[in-house]
Amino acid sequence: MAAPMLRWGCRGRRWALAWVDGGSCHRRGAPTGSTSNRIRGQSSLAQQPLRTAQKPRKGEHKWAAVVGLEIHAQISSNSKLFSGSQVRFSAPPNSLVSFFDASLPGTLPVLNRRCVEAAVMTGLALNCHINKKSLFDRKHYFYADLPAGYQITQQRLPIAVNGSLTYGISAGKERGQVIPKTVRVKQIQLEQDSGKSLHDDLRSQTLVDLNRAGVGLLEVVLEPDLSCGEEAATAVRELQLILQALGTSQANMAEGQLRVDANVSVHHPGEPLGVRTEVKNLNSIRFLAKAIDYEIQRQISELENGGEILNETRSFHEKLGCTVSMRDKEAKQDYRFMPEPNLPPLLLYDATSLPTDADPQQVINIDQIREMLPELPSVTRERLVQQYGMLPEHSFTLLNEVGLLEFFQNVIKETRAEPKKVTSWVLNIFLGYLKQENLAVSESPVTPSALAELLDLLDSRTISSSAAKQAGVQWCDLSSLQPLPPGFKRSASQVFEELWKREGKTPGQIVSEKQLELMQDRGALEQFCYSVMKDHPQVVMDVKKGNPRAINKLIGLVRKATLNRADPAMIKEILEKQLSL
């Protein structure tokens, strides 16, 4: 049978990366199957750093949790899956709707080539088997924002199956160790998105916006190999990184481009799996973790108090921090799946099966797409560790914040400083200021060039490290990325602080205006050291008695006297000479 007609809907933009960190958990239980359900977007929610660490609760050690995920990612394409309508976020309602999207009689679907290529690329990145023949089906249900009364999906034979997704969990006493874990990918399928219903309670009416109707989705179904909110959130964040690196989806959860359904159940280890509930429409990494952890504890508490778990669909109430019942699932809904009569089987090829007379515009070569795969996040982390000698957890942090890796690499290009020093400044001082003021990397008043110049001033010993940063780099917990402690700015970098004020000055200008240059006159420094020793005879006596802390006190007193413009190493050298140590 001939392959369906393909049409172009390309988008080549790459998107930044991100990573999540949270509390630890341990996988328990055996996997069960997952069901595929329609997903609807809710209000946009900004992503926040994940915090899921909790104290053990009553009975927690007696139970094992099983979590499976169904993830819907909006494909980065200029047009919809089966029509030529544009895809654009926040366009005026019903301004991007074709005759086919509105399900007018006589309209037929034309498959978007870009969406197929995105599905194949994503499948390859997730180690899936790509089916050379996949089928389209109609999934029937009736809702106001679904004009046709059915959704075109891939129920019987999806485009990709049997893959795996590896992610990293923070562990160890200081959460500085990253433990790799893997969740199986059951399948990846193409399907249409629905429209959006806007409920106006004030006027007791529902308005329908069909701009989203027909937008191409990748449904990624993960096997229930997860056991807590942190594992689920970390796996979804890793998938988000992969999609963004591939350019197959922007995966912006705040704009509804990545939405998750979680299937959760609990049971006693060694006993049959429990009844599961489905928590739908989770469009925030933080709320995903909270919803799953809450649902696990709710089910445990219900069972320990003699209750029973209903097979139902629930939603997560963000303000209350709990899941609430939406509808029961005891009576299985009959979607009346049937083959899509207007779309023939989707046929893909590889280098060995590609027909010699094939039209390149009408066939897709799996091997050719495989060669186009960009560097994936896991490979990027390994490269950063090997190339710059950083710790694995530092590489995760660089990829966690949108734009931070690019900022770091730009600083590296423009400075003579060692990569380890750049890593320390970017992850501690720079990222700390961003966290304190809740800014994105793109909103930072300090540019990569400015930070590179500051590091060059340090490297050339034009200024001391104390003039650049008096507080050192020990304040920031890289695993949890806590905000700066109160009062940090009073002891932080003088130069960096000035750069942060958005006054447009360069580090060199700041150093000159504030007179922060290191003292180059050795004779003057010797006189400072002599005066300090004369004024503190007891400390000098302690040094001569072999007290190792005493000379550090003298060094501190000399630095204070020189307004921190003296090199500590030179001070020590002069003191030791004058004390004849």
Long-range contacts (C-beta under 8 A, 24 or more apart in sequence): 1-344, 1-345, 1-347, 2-344, 3-344, 3-345, 3-346, 3-347, 3-362, 3-363, 4-111, 4-343, 4-344, 4-345, 4-346, 5-110, 5-111, 5-362, 6-111, 6-112, 6-113, 6-116, 6-361, 6-362, 6-364, 7-79, 7-84, 7-110, 7-111, 7-112, 7-113, 8-112, 8-113, 8-114, 9-77, 9-78, 9-79, 9-80, 9-112, 9-113, 9-114, 9-115, 10-77, 10-78, 10-114, 11-76, 11-77, 11-78, 11-114, 11-247, 12-247, 13-76, 13-247, 14-244, 14-245, 14-247, 14-374, 15-244, 15-245, 15-247, 15-250, 15-251, 16-244, 16-402, 16-403, 16-405, 16-406, 17-241, 17-244, 17-245, 17-377, 17-380, 17-399, 17-400, 17-402, 17-405, 18-47, 18-237, 18-240, 18-241, 18-244, 18-399, 18-400, 18-401, 18-402, 19-237, 19-238, 19-241, 19-377, 19-396, 19-397, 19-399, 19-400, 20-49, 20-50, 20-233, 20-234, 20-237, 20-285, 20-400, 21-49, 21-50, 21-170, 21-175, 21-234, 21-396, 21-400, 21-479, 21-480, 21-481, 22-50, 22-51, 22-52, 22-53, 22-170, 22-229, 22-230, 22-233, 22-234, 22-289, 23-51, 23-52, 23-53, 23-54, 23-230, 24-53, 24-169, 24-170, 24-171, 24-175, 24-230, 25-52, 25-169, 25-227, 25-228, 25-229, 25-230, 25-231, 26-227, 27-181, 27-225, 27-226, 27-227, 27-231, 28-64, 28-65, 28-66, 28-227, 28-269, 29-64, 29-65, 29-66, 29-224, 29-227, 29-267, 29-269, 29-273, 30-66, 30-273, 31-66, 31-68, 31-184, 31-223, 31-224, 31-225, 32-66, 32-68, 32-224, 32-265, 32-273, 32-276, 33-224, 34-68, 34-69, 34-70, 34-186, 34-221, 34-222, 34-223, 34-224, 34-263, 35-70, 35-263, 35-278, 36-70, 36-153, 36-155, 36-189, 36-219, 36-221, 37-70, 37-261, 37-278, 37-280, 37-313, 38-139, 38-141, 38-151, 38-194, 39-70, 39-72, 39-259, 39-261, 39-280, 39-281, 40-194, 40-196, 40-197, 40-280, 40-281, 41-196, 41-212, 41-256, 41-259, 41-281, 41-283, 42-256, 42-281, 42-283, 44-254, 44-255, 44-256, 44-283, 45-253, 45-254, 45-283, 45-284, 45-287, 45-318, 46-254, 46-284, 47-253, 47-254, 47-284, 47-285, 47-286, 48-284, 48-286, 49-286, 49-480, 49-481, 50-230, 50-233, 50-285, 50-286, 50-289, 51-286, 51-480, 52-228, 52-229, 52-230, 52-233, 52-289, 52-290, 52-293, 54-293, 57-297, 57-300, 58-304, 59-300, 59-304, 60-297, 60-300, 62-268, 63-266, 63-267, 63-268, 63-296, 63-300, 64-227, 64-266, 64-267, 64-268, 64-269, 65-227, 65-228, 65-264, 65-265, 65-266, 65-296, 66-224, 66-226, 66-227, 66-264, 66-265, 66-266, 66-267, 66-273, 66-274, 66-276, 67-224, 67-226, 67-227, 67-228, 67-231, 67-232, 67-262, 67-263, 67-264, 67-292, 67-296, 68-221, 68-222, 68-223, 68-224, 68-225, 68-226, 68-262, 68-263, 69-221, 69-222, 69-226, 69-232, 69-235, 69-236, 69-260, 69-261, 69-262, 69-263, 70-219, 70-220, 70-221, 70-222, 70-260, 70-261, 70-263, 71-219, 71-220, 71-221, 71-222, 71-236, 71-239, 71-258, 71-259, 71-260, 71-261, 72-193, 72-217, 72-218, 72-219, 72-220, 72-258, 72-259, 72-260, 73-122, 73-217, 73-218, 73-220, 73-239, 73-243, 73-248, 73-249, 73-251, 73-257, 73-258, 74-193, 74-215, 74-216, 74-217, 74-249, 74-250, 74-251, 74-256, 74-257, 74-258, 75-114, 75-115, 75-118, 75-119, 75-215, 75-216, 75-217, 75-218, 75-248, 75-249, 76-118, 76-247, 76-248, 76-249, 76-250, 77-112, 77-114, 77-115, 77-118, 77-216, 78-114, 79-112, 79-114, 80-112, 80-192, 80-214, 80-215, 80-216, 81-109, 81-111, 81-112, 81-115, 81-152, 81-190, 81-191, 81-192, 81-214, 81-215, 81-216, 81-217, 82-109, 82-110, 82-111, 82-112, 82-152, 82-192, 82-214, 83-109, 83-110, 83-214, 84-110, 85-214, 87-215, 88-211, 89-255, 91-211, 93-207, 93-209, 93-211, 94-208, 94-209, 94-210, 94-211, 95-211, 96-211, 97-210, 97-211, 97-213, 98-214, 100-214, 101-147, 101-210, 101-213, 101-214, 102-147, 102-210, 102-213, 103-147, 103-148, 103-149, 108-342, 109-152, 109-340, 109-342, 109-343, 111-343, 111-346, 112-216, 113-361, 113-364, 115-190, 115-216, 116-159, 116-190, 116-346, 116-348, 116-364, 117-364, 117-369, 118-216, 118-218, 118-246, 118-248, 118-249, 119-159, 119-160, 119-188, 119-189, 119-190, 119-218, 119-248, 120-159, 120-160, 120-348, 120-364, 120-366, 120-369, 121-246, 121-248, 121-369, 121-372, 121-373, 122-160, 122-188, 122-218, 122-220, 122-242, 122-243, 122-246, 122-248, 122-249, 123-159, 123-160, 123-163, 123-188, 124-366, 124-369, 124-370, 124-373, 125-242, 125-246, 125-373, 125-376, 126-160, 126-163, 126-164, 126-165, 126-185, 126-188, 126-220, 126-239, 126-242, 127-163, 127-164, 127-185, 128-160, 128-161, 128-162, 128-163, 128-185, 128-187, 128-188, 129-160, 129-161, 129-162, 129-163, 130-159, 130-160, 130-348, 130-366, 131-157, 131-158, 131-159, 131-160, 131-161, 131-348, 132-347, 132-348, 132-349, 132-350, 132-353, 132-366, 133-157, 133-345, 133-346, 133-347, 133-348, 134-158, 134-159, 134-345, 134-346, 134-348, 135-339, 135-340, 135-345, 135-346, 136-190, 136-339, 136-340, 136-343, 136-346, 137-337, 137-338, 137-339, 137-340, 138-336, 138-337, 138-338, 138-339, 138-340, 139-191, 139-335, 139-337, 140-335, 140-336, 140-337, 140-338, 141-333, 141-335, 143-194, 143-197, 144-195, 144-197, 144-206, 144-208, 145-194, 145-195, 145-196, 145-197, 145-208, 145-209, 145-210, 145-213, 146-194, 146-195, 146-213, 147-195, 147-210, 147-213, 151-191, 151-192, 151-194, 152-191, 152-192, 152-340, 152-343, 153-189, 153-190, 153-191, 153-192, 153-219, 154-189, 154-190, 154-191, 155-189, 155-337, 156-337, 156-339, 158-187, 158-188, 158-189, 158-190, 159-188, 159-189, 159-190, 159-346, 159-348, 160-185, 160-187, 160-188, 160-189, 161-186, 161-187, 161-188, 162-186, 162-187, 163-188, 165-222, 165-235, 165-238, 165-239, 165-242, 166-238, 166-378, 167-231, 167-234, 167-235, 167-237, 167-238, 168-234, 168-238, 168-392, 168-396, 169-230, 169-231, 169-234, 170-393, 170-479, 174-479, 175-479, 175-480, 176-391, 176-393, 176-478, 176-479, 177-393, 178-392, 178-393, 178-396, 181-231, 182-225, 183-222, 183-223, 183-225, 183-226, 183-231, 183-235, 184-222, 184-223, 184-225, 185-220, 185-221, 185-222, 185-223, 186-221, 186-222, 186-223, 187-219, 187-220, 187-221, 188-218, 188-219, 188-220, 188-221, 189-218, 189-219, 189-221, 190-216, 190-217, 190-218, 190-219, 191-217, 191-219, 192-216, 192-217, 193-217, 212-256, 218-243, 218-248, 218-249, 224-263, 228-292, 228-293, 228-296, 229-288, 229-289, 229-290, 229-291, 229-292, 229-293, 229-296, 230-289, 230-293, 232-262, 232-288, 232-289, 232-292, 233-285, 233-286, 233-288, 233-289, 233-292, 236-260, 236-285, 236-288, 237-285, 238-377, 240-285, 241-377, 241-399, 242-376, 242-377, 245-374, 245-375, 245-376, 245-377, 245-380, 246-373, 246-374, 246-376, 247-374, 253-283, 253-284, 253-285, 254-283, 254-284, 256-283, 258-283, 259-283, 260-288, 262-288, 262-291, 262-292, 262-295, 264-292, 264-295, 264-296, 264-299, 265-299, 265-309, 266-296, 266-299, 266-300, 266-303, 266-309, 274-299, 274-303, 274-309, 275-308, 275-309, 275-310, 275-311, 276-309, 276-311, 277-309, 277-310, 277-311, 277-312, 277-313, 277-314, 277-323, 278-312, 278-313, 278-314, 278-329, 279-313, 279-314, 279-315, 279-316, 279-323, 280-313, 280-314, 280-315, 280-326, 281-315, 282-316, 284-318, 287-316, 287-318, 290-316, 290-321, 291-316, 291-323, 294-321, 294-322, 294-323, 295-323, 298-322, 298-323, 380-405, 387-419, 388-412, 388-419, 388-420, 388-422, 388-423, 389-419, 389-420, 390-419, 390-420, 390-423, 393-478, 393-479, 394-423, 394-427, 394-478, 397-427, 397-431, 397-478, 397-481, 398-426, 398-427, 400-481, 401-431, 401-434, 401-441, 402-440, 402-441, 402-442, 403-440, 403-441, 403-442, 404-431, 404-441, 406-441, 407-441, 407-444, 407-448, 410-448, 410-449, 410-452, 411-448, 411-451, 411-452, 411-455, 413-452, 414-448, 414-449, 414-452, 414-453, 415-451, 415-452, 415-453, 415-455, 415-456, 415-459, 416-455, 416-456, 416-459, 416-460, 417-452, 417-455, 417-456, 417-458, 417-459, 421-455, 421-458, 421-459, 422-455, 424-473, 425-451, 425-455, 425-469, 425-473, 426-451, 427-476, 427-478, 428-473, 428-475, 428-476, 428-478, 429-469, 429-473, 429-492, 429-493, 429-496, 431-476, 431-481, 432-475, 432-476, 432-483, 432-484, 432-488, 433-484, 433-496, 433-500, 435-481, 435-482, 435-483, 435-484, 436-483, 436-484, 436-488, 436-489, 445-499, 445-500, 445-501, 445-502, 446-496, 446-499, 446-500, 450-499, 450-506, 450-507, 451-496, 451-499, 453-506, 453-507, 453-508, 454-495, 454-496, 454-499, 454-507, 457-495, 457-507, 457-508, 457-511, 461-518, 461-567, 462-511, 462-517, 462-518, 463-495, 463-511, 463-516, 463-517, 463-518, 464-518, 464-564, 464-565, 464-566, 464-567, 464-568, 466-559, 466-564, 466-568, 467-494, 467-495, 467-511, 467-516, 467-518, 467-564, 467-565, 468-493, 468-494, 468-495, 468-496, 469-493, 469-496, 470-494, 470-564, 515-563, 515-565, 516-564, 516-565, 517-565, 518-565, 518-566, 518-567, 519-562, 519-565, 519-566, 519-567, 522-570, 522-574, 525-558, 525-562, 525-566, 525-570, 525-571, 525-574, 526-574, 526-578, 528-558, 528-561, 528-562, 528-566, 529-554, 529-558, 529-571, 529-574, 529-575, 529-578, 530-578, 531-561, 532-557, 532-558, 532-561, 533-575, 533-578, 533-579, 540-579, 543-575, 543-579, 543-581, 544-579, 551-575, 551-576, 551-579, 551-581
